[in-house]
Amino acid sequence: MTKIGSLILFFLIVSGSVMAQEKIEWLKFEEAVAKNQESPKMILVDVYTDWCGWCKKMDNDTFTDSTVISYINEEFYAVKLNAEDTKRTFDFMGKEYSEAAMAQAMRVRSYPNFVLIDPTLQNITQIPGYRGPADFLEALDYMAKNGFRGK
């Protein structure tokens, strides 16, 4: 009985530590805007579709990397936006948008696509396409520091 109890305790501890792994704090678009009003920082929008294989690869490879997770959670409000979702709607700057309409308004035409919105919510820039963790961090850091005119 003690061996079985010890074995169960071991598996509970191991599974608990696996479940406690860091994750990107993904928000809905309107939640990120509300948080930005309280404490301004850039918004990173991951524009994806359900059928996009490269989007899934980003989720499985890049967005599980601990350095990527830490950087995004510290520097951005992260949003997942389904470019084909016409049902879920939200208000932004006095207009109602579906996720699909917002993707169109941001001129996203390929997937995955990462839209960075400055803290004033006035300027955007894009990082298109799949990137592994190191390449994504490099592009994200560069665009965050240099991607907006007037910076």
C-alpha positions in Angstrom: 0.0 0.0 0.0 2.8 2.5 0.8 4.5 1.8 -2.6 1.2 2.5 -4.4 0.6 5.6 -2.3 4.1 6.8 -3.0 3.6 6.1 -6.7 0.3 8.0 -6.7 1.9 11.0 -4.8 4.8 11.0 -7.3 2.5 11.2 -10.3 0.4 13.9 -8.7 3.4 16.0 -8.1 4.8 15.5 -11.6 1.4 16.2 -13.3 0.9 19.3 -11.1 4.3 20.7 -12.1 3.5 20.0 -15.8 0.1 21.7 -15.5 1.7 24.7 -13.7 3.9 25.5 -16.8 3.8 29.0 -17.9 1.5 29.9 -20.7 0.8 33.0 -22.7 -2.1 34.9 -21.2 -4.4 35.1 -24.2 -7.1 37.7 -24.0 -10.1 38.7 -26.1 -9.6 41.9 -28.2 -11.8 44.0 -26.0 -10.2 42.7 -22.8 -6.8 43.7 -24.1 -8.1 47.2 -24.9 -9.6 47.5 -21.4 -6.3 46.4 -19.8 -4.4 48.9 -22.0 -6.6 51.7 -20.8 -5.6 50.8 -17.2 -2.0 50.2 -17.8 -0.8 51.0 -21.4 1.4 48.7 -23.3 1.4 47.2 -26.8 -1.1 44.7 -28.0 0.0 41.6 -29.9 -2.8 40.1 -32.0 -2.3 36.6 -33.3 -4.6 36.5 -36.4 -5.3 32.8 -37.3 -7.8 30.5 -38.9 -8.9 27.0 -37.8 -7.6 25.4 -41.0 -4.1 27.0 -40.9 -1.4 24.4 -40.4 1.3 27.0 -39.8 -0.9 28.7 -37.2 -1.1 25.4 -35.3 2.7 25.0 -35.6 3.1 28.4 -34.1 0.9 27.4 -31.2 2.7 24.1 -30.7 6.3 25.2 -31.2 6.8 28.9 -30.8 4.1 29.8 -28.2 5.2 27.0 -25.9 8.8 28.3 -25.7 9.5 29.7 -22.2 11.4 32.7 -23.5 8.7 33.6 -25.9 6.0 33.2 -23.2 7.9 35.4 -20.8 8.6 38.1 -23.3 5.0 38.3 -24.6 3.5 38.2 -21.1 5.8 41.0 -19.9 5.7 43.3 -22.9 2.3 42.8 -24.5 -1.4 42.1 -24.0 -1.7 39.0 -26.2 -4.9 38.4 -28.3 -6.0 35.5 -30.4 -8.3 36.6 -33.2 -10.0 34.1 -35.6 -10.0 35.8 -39.0 -13.1 33.8 -40.1 -15.3 34.2 -37.0 -18.2 36.4 -38.0 -20.3 35.5 -35.0 -18.4 36.9 -32.0 -18.6 40.7 -31.9 -17.1 43.4 -29.8 -17.0 47.2 -29.7 -13.8 49.1 -30.6 -13.6 52.9 -30.9 -17.4 53.3 -31.2 -17.9 50.6 -33.9 -19.0 47.0 -33.6 -16.6 44.4 -35.2 -16.7 40.7 -35.6 -13.3 39.0 -35.3 -13.4 38.5 -39.1 -14.2 42.2 -39.7 -11.4 43.3 -37.3 -8.9 41.1 -39.2 -10.0 42.8 -42.5 -9.8 46.2 -40.9 -6.2 45.4 -39.9 -5.6 44.4 -43.6 -4.6 40.8 -42.7 -4.5 38.7 -45.8 -2.4 35.7 -44.8 -2.0 33.4 -41.8 -0.5 33.3 -39.4 -0.2 37.0 -39.0 0.8 39.0 -36.0 -0.4 42.5 -35.6 1.2 44.9 -33.1 -0.9 47.8 -31.9 0.9 50.6 -30.1 -0.3 51.7 -26.7 -2.3 54.7 -28.1 -4.3 52.2 -30.2 -3.6 54.4 -33.3 -0.8 52.6 -35.1 -0.3 49.0 -36.2 2.4 47.0 -37.9 2.5 43.4 -39.0 4.8 40.4 -38.7 3.4 37.9 -41.3 4.1 34.1 -41.4 5.4 31.3 -39.3 8.5 31.8 -37.3 10.3 29.6 -34.8 11.0 30.9 -31.3 14.3 32.6 -31.9 13.2 34.2 -35.2 9.8 35.3 -33.8 11.5 36.9 -30.7 13.9 38.7 -33.0 11.1 40.0 -35.2 8.9 40.9 -32.3 11.6 42.8 -30.5 12.7 44.7 -33.6 9.1 45.7 -34.5 8.2 46.6 -30.9 11.2 49.0 -30.8 11.3 50.2 -34.4 8.0 49.3 -36.1 6.1 52.5 -35.5 6.8 55.7 -37.3 7.8 58.6 -35.0 9.4 56.3 -32.4 
